């Protein structure tokens, strides 16, 4: 176990060593570690090595000029200038919130960015303003659309955060695939098989081999196969890709840059970097905020108290993550052995004291 405080100090020092300004290093660390706190271990500090490698490869700008390149009173297109998605995304979401404050709703599409951590963090930024937050991003092509043998989409997550009054907010944060690639990476580190319906091999046959993507296979859209509704997952992933990239001028479909630095960039890009999409809606643009939040409390308690099968209960989206966060802030964040090794290698490479040394 590692304390959140120690992990935060170490991670921030890594971003500073990459050349990030103080404020950006603080922001990037906050966004990245929100994944570890909420139990999304695949998108937290385990990804830090990947960001460092992208920076070493010249694919991340540590000092980006994040700017609006087109806007109306309620919309904007943001150029992330090749910066960390962990920095670009929350700045873009803040623009959406600022616009919603003025005119009721705000919508921002982003180009020229990178992997932005968990979608939920950015959507949740709207909650303290009595707004509904929406966040989505496209990602490198690892997913085969229904019936396709070619990888054309990313895991393309969607997050929606909705405020309540006395109840915790509802926070839905999910990939549009049966499982996110990060979940696959965890299985690989643990040398475990994947459930059937997560992956297909190069011939389009479902397989439990967690390493299949390295052999020409692909992740499957939410649903797994047509019989179980994979065409719906394919539609959801496509919507995210279009809103995030076709709308902003980022790369889309098979042209989205890979997260890993050892894979080559597409030779014929159709846009700039990775794309995101954000929305903020002021609740009182539709009805009085207190009325809405009281009814959200009623909605949440009605669903949570629904009769359930033996030994189970009906969860509200965001319940498990909130419980994990409370636990990890108290007892610490667990890290797998391979992740610890990677972090130690990063520490040695950048001359940053590792967590164990910070505790001394």
Phi and psi in degrees as a GROMACS rama.xvg file:
@    title "Ramachandran Plot"
@    xaxis  label "Phi"
@    yaxis  label "Psi"
@TYPE xy
-129.2  135.862  UNK-2
-70.1812  148.598  UNK-3
-58.5833  -39.738  UNK-4
-60.9716  -44.6193  UNK-5
-68.4687  -42.1559  UNK-6
-61.4067  -40.0926  UNK-7
-63.7757  -47.0685  UNK-8
-61.3352  -43.9482  UNK-9
-64.4819  -48.8811  UNK-10
-62.7191  -42.188  UNK-11
-61.5724  -40.3107  UNK-12
-64.2857  -33.5197  UNK-13
-65.1536  -45.7371  UNK-14
-64.2329  -37.0937  UNK-15
-64.4289  -39.4756  UNK-16
-65.7549  -26.3391  UNK-17
-75.2194  -11.9293  UNK-18
103.404  7.5702  UNK-19
-68.4261  138.917  UNK-20
-59.5546  158.061  UNK-21
-51.7025  -50.1423  UNK-22
-63.8232  -39.8121  UNK-23
-69.5799  -38.123  UNK-24
-63.6151  -40.7599  UNK-25
-62.8552  -45.7641  UNK-26
-66.0702  -46.8516  UNK-27
-60.3896  -40.2871  UNK-28
-66.108  -43.3249  UNK-29
-59.0631  -46.0591  UNK-30
-66.6055  -47.3034  UNK-31
-61.6745  -47.6537  UNK-32
-75.6254  -13.1839  UNK-33
-61.5199  -29.0668  UNK-34
-66.9265  -46.0888  UNK-35
-62.4429  -42.237  UNK-36
-61.9431  -37.8761  UNK-37
-89.9736  5.93635  UNK-38
84.3233  9.59228  UNK-39
-93.8529  68.8039  UNK-40
-60.6597  -25.2244  UNK-41
-68.1958  -21.1971  UNK-42
-113.349  8.96607  UNK-43
-99.0326  -134.593  UNK-44
-63.5671  -18.8714  UNK-45
-61.5137  -21.6339  UNK-46
-89.2089  -6.96676  UNK-47
-57.8639  -42.5562  UNK-48
-58.0129  -39.2129  UNK-49
-62.6032  -41.0923  UNK-50
-65.2636  -40.425  UNK-51
-62.5856  -42.9937  UNK-52
-65.5888  -39.0137  UNK-53
-64.1362  -39.8326  UNK-54
-64.0164  -43.3268  UNK-55
-62.1453  -32.7138  UNK-56
-82.0619  1.37252  UNK-57
77.7236  17.9734  UNK-58
-100.802  -1.11136  UNK-59
-127.016  128.278  UNK-60
-92.4075  114.515  UNK-61
-73.6402  -16.987  UNK-62
-128.454  63.528  UNK-63
-74.4922  151.872  UNK-64
-100.473  85.9191  UNK-65
-73.5466  121.394  UNK-66
-146.989  154.658  UNK-67
-81.5198  129.845  UNK-68
-111.542  -10.6751  UNK-69
-160.536  138.156  UNK-70
-158.537  159.505  UNK-71
-127.982  178.333  UNK-72
-55.8369  -29.7624  UNK-73
-115.587  -1.4871  UNK-74
-134.572  160.101  UNK-75
-157.221  150.43  UNK-76
-111.944  129.218  UNK-77
-113.68  135.245  UNK-78
-98.8715  117.235  UNK-79
-81.3776  -3.27697  UNK-80
54.7197  33.1853  UNK-81
71.5395  15.6984  UNK-82
-77.3438  173.548  UNK-83
-58.0996  130.043  UNK-84
-59.6722  -27.3314  UNK-85
-63.5155  -19.6458  UNK-86
-104.891  -44.6303  UNK-87
-62.5187  -45.8516  UNK-88
-62.0865  -51.195  UNK-89
-64.7999  -29.7053  UNK-90
-67.9687  -38.4762  UNK-91
-69.3866  -39.3403  UNK-92
-63.9783  -35.8647  UNK-93
-64.1351  -35.4469  UNK-94
-62.9231  -41.8832  UNK-95
-61.7  -41.7056  UNK-96
-65.1809  -43.1784  UNK-97
-61.9039  -41.0777  UNK-98
-67.73  -40.0727  UNK-99
-63.7112  -36.3725  UNK-100
-58.7131  -37.1331  UNK-101
-84.2972  -41.4571  UNK-102
-125.848  6.40981  UNK-103
105.855  -44.0306  UNK-104
-138.288  154.61  UNK-105
-138.622  136.766  UNK-106
-134.158  126.815  UNK-107
-132.752  127.587  UNK-108
-109.773  141.287  UNK-109
-124.351  138.056  UNK-110
-123.42  168.124  UNK-111
61.4349  43.2683  UNK-112
-120.059  -169.254  UNK-113
-137.676  -176.825  UNK-114
-49.8305  130.578  UNK-115
-110.723  18.1996  UNK-116
82.6129  -145.672  UNK-117
-87.2528  139.39  UNK-118
-62.1824  -34.0232  UNK-119
-60.7855  -34.6371  UNK-120
-56.6416  -46.7078  UNK-121
-70.2636  -40.218  UNK-122
-62.6577  -38.6325  UNK-123
-69.3344  -16.8897  UNK-124
-58.7278  -26.5912  UNK-125
-76.4621  -21.2271  UNK-126
-59.6115  -42.976  UNK-127
-68.3028  -10.5032  UNK-128
-102.66  13.4878  UNK-129
55.4201  45.1168  UNK-130
-123.9  156.594  UNK-131
-90.0709  130.019  UNK-132
-109.24  142.01  UNK-133
-129.756  136.53  UNK-134
-144.295  136.34  UNK-135
-153.611  157.943  UNK-136
-150.385  147.731  UNK-137
-88.476  172.747  UNK-138
-153.615  171.3  UNK-139
-61.017  145.852  UNK-140
-70.5761  106.464  UNK-141
-125.403  -2.17457  UNK-142
-114.903  131.731  UNK-143
-94.1653  120.606  UNK-144
-56.6116  161.034  UNK-145
-50.5243  125.394  UNK-146
78.8296  -4.86546  UNK-147
-86.1833  145.729  UNK-148
-97.3667  -7.02964  UNK-149
-105.38  142.773  UNK-150
-82.3534  117.94  UNK-151
-123.809  -18.4081  UNK-152
-125.26  162.12  UNK-153
-92.9944  -175.228  UNK-154
-73.4299  -15.4836  UNK-155
36.369  73.1506  UNK-156
-74.9797  158.026  UNK-157
-127.781  137.455  UNK-158
-132.741  139.262  UNK-159
-133.205  127.309  UNK-160
-117.815  127.979  UNK-161
-126.764  124.171  UNK-162
-74.6424  153.4  UNK-163
-129.394  -177.078  UNK-164
-94.7805  -75.2504  UNK-165
-96.308  -21.959  UNK-166
-84.0218  155.899  UNK-167
-63.253  155.811  UNK-168
-66.0546  156.445  UNK-169
-87.3054  123.95  UNK-170
-128.482  102.649  UNK-171
-94.8264  124.456  UNK-172
-142.278  108.224  UNK-173
-149.817  146.824  UNK-174
-74.8993  156.897  UNK-175
-93.1869  16.0723  UNK-176
-111.024  166.882  UNK-177
-59.8089  -34.9975  UNK-178
-148.304  145.139  UNK-179
-70.8213  153.87  UNK-180
-59.9533  -32.8934  UNK-181
-60.074  -34.6769  UNK-182
-65.1944  -36.1396  UNK-183
-66.1874  -40.279  UNK-184
-62.0877  -37.02  UNK-185
-65.0597  -42.7058  UNK-186
-61.4521  -38.8237  UNK-187
-63.8937  -42.5758  UNK-188
-64.7556  -33.055  UNK-189
-90.5765  -2.20313  UNK-190
57.9043  46.674  UNK-191
-113.407  159.427  UNK-192
-83.9168  158.382  UNK-193
-94.5209  147.562  UNK-194
-61.5744  147.294  UNK-195
-63.655  138.756  UNK-196
105.537  -7.96977  UNK-197
-87.6839  -39.0495  UNK-198
-135.466  149.016  UNK-199
-120.495  153.161  UNK-200
-83.8746  -177.015  UNK-201
-64.2522  -15.945  UNK-202
-97.6135  3.39465  UNK-203
86.5145  13.6321  UNK-204
-99.0248  131.857  UNK-205
-62.8488  143.586  UNK-206
-146.245  150.17  UNK-207
-89.3223  0.44078  UNK-208
-71.2766  109.69  UNK-209
-67.7951  -13.584  UNK-210
-100.029  9.98698  UNK-211
-62.5765  -29.3817  UNK-212
-63.7817  -25.3808  UNK-213
-77.4137  -9.4014  UNK-214
-115.496  21.9551  UNK-215
96.8855  2.28341  UNK-216
-81.2362  -172.967  UNK-217
-150.367  153.865  UNK-218
-71.5921  159.004  UNK-219
-110.157  146.913  UNK-220
-61.6672  159.418  UNK-221
-50.0351  124.548  UNK-222
114.969  -31.9773  UNK-223
86.3621  -56.8147  UNK-224
-142.98  171.406  UNK-225
-58.3916  -40.1325  UNK-226
-60.0684  -31.4653  UNK-227
-103.953  15.3826  UNK-228
92.1787  25.1705  UNK-229
-62.7436  -23.992  UNK-230
-64.6547  -27.4046  UNK-231
-73.9405  -41.0015  UNK-232
-62.9239  -39.1412  UNK-233
-60.3624  -43.0426  UNK-234
-62.9624  -44.6653  UNK-235
-61.4507  -46.264  UNK-236
-61.8437  -36.6028  UNK-237
-66.5543  -42.1623  UNK-238
-59.5813  -44.8276  UNK-239
-60.569  -44.1679  UNK-240
-60.6903  -43.7088  UNK-241
-71.1539  -45.8514  UNK-242
-62.707  -39.1894  UNK-243
-79.7585  -33.7038  UNK-244
-122.435  -49.8733  UNK-245
-62.76  -35.7054  UNK-246
-72.8338  -31.3628  UNK-247
-98.5594  -26.5034  UNK-248
101.603  16.2744  UNK-249
-85.0173  175.291  UNK-250
-74.207  146.601  UNK-251
-134.419  166.911  UNK-252
53.8118  -132.009  UNK-253
-73.3272  -5.38347  UNK-254
-93.0661  -2.90565  UNK-255
-65.9264  131.361  UNK-256
-61.8165  144.59  UNK-257
-72.4825  149.238  UNK-258
-72.797  -33.8957  UNK-259
-78.3646  139.168  UNK-260
-76.0644  -20.3268  UNK-261
-81.4118  -12.6515  UNK-262
-87.3506  141.419  UNK-263
-70.4523  151.991  UNK-264
-71.6279  150.021  UNK-265
-56.2164  137.322  UNK-266
-78.8269  -15.4931  UNK-267
-129.789  60.6574  UNK-268
-58.5648  146.989  UNK-269
-104.131  -0.41093  UNK-270
-162.341  -156.04  UNK-271
-122.183  117.961  UNK-272
58.5809  -159.302  UNK-273
-91.1271  154.187  UNK-274
-116.641  151.164  UNK-275
-130.896  166.553  UNK-276
-142.921  134.997  UNK-277
-132.487  147.814  UNK-278
-139.454  145.46  UNK-279
-135.817  128.859  UNK-280
-125.41  118.466  UNK-281
-67.2797  123.854  UNK-282
-59.1466  -39.4429  UNK-283
-75.4279  3.44008  UNK-284
-79.5262  -11.6954  UNK-285
-116.457  -40.3601  UNK-286
-162.127  163.864  UNK-287
-53.521  133.703  UNK-288
-59.2865  -40.5144  UNK-289
-63.6653  -39.3216  UNK-290
-61.7005  -48.2793  UNK-291
-59.238  -48.558  UNK-292
-67.2988  -32.9032  UNK-293
-64.5454  -41.2428  UNK-294
-72.3744  -30.1196  UNK-295
-65.0488  -38.8191  UNK-296
-57.4752  -44.6856  UNK-297
-64.7434  -42.4979  UNK-298
-58.6319  -49.1092  UNK-299
-63.5158  -47.5218  UNK-300
-67.5663  -34.0158  UNK-301
-62.5205  -46.0513  UNK-302
-70.5857  -41.7149  UNK-303
-66.1876  -30.8841  UNK-304
-92.8068  6.44194  UNK-305
-64.3503  143.927  UNK-306
-56.5859  139.95  UNK-307
-130.991  163.108  UNK-308
-63.382  157.244  UNK-309
-57.0087  131.921  UNK-310
81.6587  0.746615  UNK-311
-124.489  167.652  UNK-312
-140.992  158.782  UNK-313
-82.716  120.505  UNK-314
-94.9656  151.133  UNK-315
-95.9505  135.842  UNK-316
-50.1093  126.546  UNK-317
104.656  -17.6973  UNK-318
-59.8873  -52.5865  UNK-319
-61.33  -41.0816  UNK-320
-64.972  -38.9658  UNK-321
-65.1533  -41.1942  UNK-322
-66.1892  -41.296  UNK-323
-63.795  -41.3335  UNK-324
-60.6447  -44.0328  UNK-325
-60.856  -40.8215  UNK-326
-67.5395  -45.2502  UNK-327
-72.4455  -29.6869  UNK-328
-66.4485  -27.6888  UNK-329
-87.193  -49.951  UNK-330
-106.023  -12.6021  UNK-331
114.562  173.003  UNK-332
-108.477  123.783  UNK-333
-78.5991  141.674  UNK-334
-127.796  137.498  UNK-335
-70.7925  153.211  UNK-336
-52.6431  -48.0291  UNK-337
-61.0323  -33.1514  UNK-338
-68.2233  -43.2712  UNK-339
-59.6628  -43.4177  UNK-340
-60.8448  -44.8157  UNK-341
-61.1321  -41.5872  UNK-342
-66.9724  -37.3744  UNK-343
-65.1103  -38.7804  UNK-344
-63.5531  -42.011  UNK-345
-62.5204  -42.7607  UNK-346
-60.1742  -45.8884  UNK-347
-63.426  -42.9402  UNK-348
-63.3621  -41.0302  UNK-349
-97.5757  -1.70675  UNK-350
69.4  34.8224  UNK-351
-106.653  136.949  UNK-352
-64.8792  130.755  UNK-353
-75.7571  167.394  UNK-354
-56.3438  -43.8037  UNK-355
-59.8534  -36.5568  UNK-356
-71.2032  -32.3288  UNK-357
-67.6026  -26.7443  UNK-358
-77.3143  -21.688  UNK-359
